[in-house]
Amino acid sequence: MKHKFLNYLVPTIILFIVISSFWVISSVNNLQIFYLFLGLIIGIFLLDIDYLIFWFYIKPNNEESRLIKLAIENKEFKSVIKIIQNSHQTHYNLIFHHYFFQVILTLFSLFIFTSTKNTFTSALTLGLNLHLIIDEIIGYRVDPKTVQKWLFAREPKQLPLIFLKRYIAVFISFTLLFTFILIRSKI
């Protein structure tokens, strides 16, 4: 469980250190650095809400959904996190882990990063993008077909596996661009 948690936390902390280092050198207010940290941390874990949407609205009657409801009623939140992490490679019908959402998020992110100076909003958006990229990279390394299934769920035509690496590279490029824009926004 800790290993999967670290898959998200380590890149987020590295990104925070890189961005905040540039900001500290440029004498950016400490409150802005706090907003950066808060936005990245919330953003990196926010997309996992779609598991709850899946369990409560899309498939409310399956066994896993009943386990989640019981764990939440009993306030066993560690169990909920454990179930989310264990079911990560088996859920293909998630709303926020879909290519269409990623395209919309990227367009929305372009708007956010080019039109606002709000550190928290920008960091939250960067965290959302980073979450998807981490999922795609880890999933691709484990089993590219699984990434293809959940990215293009509900689609009659799938992106061929030979193009999946390019697809991921494009969105990594956008995430790096957003990181650069965020660094430059306070320098």
Secondary structure as UniProt FT lines:
FT   HELIX           2..25
FT   TURN            26..27
FT   HELIX           30..46
FT   TURN            47..48
FT   HELIX           49..53
FT   HELIX           54..58
FT   TURN            60..61
FT   HELIX           63..73
FT   TURN            74..75
FT   HELIX           77..86
FT   TURN            87..90
FT   HELIX           99..115
FT   HELIX           119..142
FT   HELIX           144..151
FT   TURN            152..154
FT   HELIX           161..185
//
